[in-house]
Amino acid sequence: MHDKQMIFDEIGGKIFEGKGCIVLDFGCYFPYSNQDVLTFNFKLGEEKLEQYKCNHRYPNKGYVTISKKWGER
């Protein structure tokens, strides 16, 4: 988890320009070999958020997390 100062340093200038961001951090414990059948569906208003990828950021590979990157970086 990032500290508040690091987050502010990265996006602080954009906030003063009237822009913002939403951070979703989701993971689930799915300790089965068929992890490819695991799906996530998100909507922001009427817009369906797609093009995410499942990954394993923890040493225990039974935890599946999602990630998607928008914007400049």
N, C-alpha and C positions, 0 to 999 in steps of 0.2 A: 504494500500500500504506500502511496506517495504521501509526503507530508504536505500540509496546506501551503507552505511557502513555495514549494516546487511547483505546485499546481498554479498558484497565482503568478509566478514568474513566467510560466509557459503560456497562459491564456489571459492574463490580466489586461494586457493592452487591447485585446479583442472585445472584452467586456465593456470597456469605455467607449468603443465604437458602436455599441448597441448590439453586439453579437454575443452568443453564449454557447454552452455545450451541455449535453446530457451524458452522464457516464453510467452505463449499465454494467454491473459485474455479476455474472451468474455462473454458477457451477452446480453440477449434480453428481451424486455418487451412483454410478452405473457399472457395477463390477462384472459385467457379462462380456463374452467374447464378440457378440454381435453389436458393437457400439455404432456401426454404420447405420442402424435403423433408428437411432436417436435423432429426433428433429426438434427444432425450436421455432416458434412462430411469434413474431412481435409486430405490433402496429403502433404507430404514433399518429393519432387522429385517424384519418382514412388511409394514410400511407403505410403500406406493408414494408417492413424493414427486412431486406434480404441480403444475400451475398455475405454471409458470415461463415466462419470456419470453426470447427470443433478442434480443440487442442488439449494437450495434457501438460499443464504447467506445474503440476505437483508430482513428487516422486511416486506416489501411489497412483498408478495408471487407471484405477477404477474411477477417479474423479475426472469428469469431462467438463471443460469450460468452453466458452464461446469468445470469439474476438472478431472485430471488424474495425477498420480504420478508415476514417473519412478526413478530408481536409489536406492541410499542407504537409503533414508528416505521415 
